[in-house]
């Protein structure tokens, strides 16, 4: 009779541990799904920015009457495979170049197509800021789960690791000069 009670207690403990594991695992899965959604939105927004800058090349060439290449950054990006982190930084360089043309050629400020592109870039800026914040908030919560006990046990078993924030900095490395304006 004693062995039945011991067996029942062991069975209950195993069931409780299994329920706990499944619960924590599902919690991780919900964060992974949210991270993927945020990354997809960031991808879409970065693609929109790239396309807008790409469209502006022809307008700048026409209005500024330039024969040579304009927005070299965008032209170089066409053949590169970059992560979202790298693409975001490269697009900022291209937007700065775009703004330099806007200041240099006053006729661009009167061009309706150019103004639409500028407005689209402005709108995409607020979208990317919101997407970054959302993504980084999810990453913060996910990283807390990975690092704190007892959920870190599930992370080790499922091989989940700490994810970097959208700014691309690795807070765990020895490089302290990775801030970029």
N, C-alpha and C positions, 0 to 999 in steps of 0.2 A: 504494500500500500504506500509506503514511503517513497519508493522509486517512481510511482505514478505522480505524486505531488512534485517531486524534483523534476521529473520530465515535463510536467505541465508548466512549472515555473520557468524552466529553460526555454520551452516553446514560446511562452509569453514574452520573455526577454528578447528572444530572437525576432519575434514579430514586431516588437516595439523598435528595435534597432533597424529593422528593415523598413518600417514605416517612416522612421526618422530619416534614413538615407534617401528614400524615394522623395520625401518632401523637400529636402535640401537640394537634391539633384534637379528636381522640377523647378525650384527657385533659380538655380543656375541657368536652366534652359530658358526661362522667361527673360532673364537678363541678356542671354545670347541672342534671342529673337529681337529684343529691343535694340541691341547694338547693331544687328544686321539691318534693321529698318532705318536707323539713324545713318548708317554708312550708305545705304541706298539713296537716301535723301541728299546726303552730302555729294555723292557721285553725280546725281542729277543736277544739283545746283552748280557744281564745278563744270559740268559739261555745258550747261547754259552759259556760264561766263566765258568759257573757251569759244563757244559758237558765236557769241556776241562780239568778242574781240576779233575773231576770224572774219566776220562780216564787215567789221570796220576797216579792214585793210584796203578793200576796194574803194571805199568812200574816201579814206584819207588820201589814197593815191590820186583819185579823180579831183578832189577839191584842192589839194595841195599841189597838184600838177607835178607829182614826183614819179620818176622812172625807176629809181632804185627801191630796194625792199624796205617796207615799213613794218613795224612791230616784229622785229627779228625774233623776239622771244617766242611769239606764237608760232612763227614759221618753224622754229627749231623744235617746238613741242609736238608738232604733228607726227614726227617719227619716233618719239621717245615713249617708253613705257615707264610710267611713274606711279608711285603710291599717291593716295589722296593727300598725304602730308606734303610731299614734294610738289605735286601739281598745284596745290593751294599757294605755296610759296612762289612758284614760277608765275602763276597768274597774277599775283600781286606785283611782280616785276613788270609784267605786261601791262597791267592797269596803270602803273606809274608812267610807262612809256606812252600809253594812250593819252594820258593827261598832259604829257609834255607836248604832244602834237596839238592837242586842243588849245594850249596856251600859245604855241608858236604860230598857228594858223587861225586867225580870227574868223575866216570864212567857214570853218568847221562849226563854230558856235551858231551859225545861221542855217546850217543844213539840217533839215527835218529828220532824215534817216540817221544822221550822226547823233542828234539829240535823243532819238528813241533808243539807240544803243546805249548812250550815256545813262538814260533813265533805267534801262534794263540792268546795267551794271550796278547802279545805285540800289535797286531793289534786291538784286542778288546778294549784295553785301549784307543787308539785314537778314536775309534768309540764311546765309552761311554762318553768320554770328549766332543766330538762334539754333541752327543745327549743331554747331560746335558745342554750345552750352548744353544742349540736350544730350549729346553724345558723351561729353565729359561728365555730366551728372550720372549717367548710367554706368560709366566706367568707374567712377568713384564708389558707387554702391557695390558693383561687381568685385572690385579690388578689395573692398572691406570683407566681403564674403571669403575671398581666396585667402586672405591673411589672418582672419580671426578664427579662434577655436570655438566651436567644434566643426564649423563648416569647412575649415581648411583640410580636415580629414577627407571629406568628400572630394575636395578639389585635388588632393594628391592622388586619390584613387581614380578619379576621372581624368587626370592629367590636365587640369585647368591651371593656367598661370596668370600672373598679373599682366594686364593690358596697358599699353601706353595711352596717354591722353592725346587728343587730336593735335595739339601743337607739335607733336612729334618728339618732344624731349623725353629722354629716358631718365627719370628721376633716380634710378638706381645705379647709373654709371658714374664714372669718375670725371666725366667731362662737365666742367662748370661754365664753359664759354659757349654754350649752344643757344644762347638767346639771340634772336635775329629780329631786326626791325623791318 
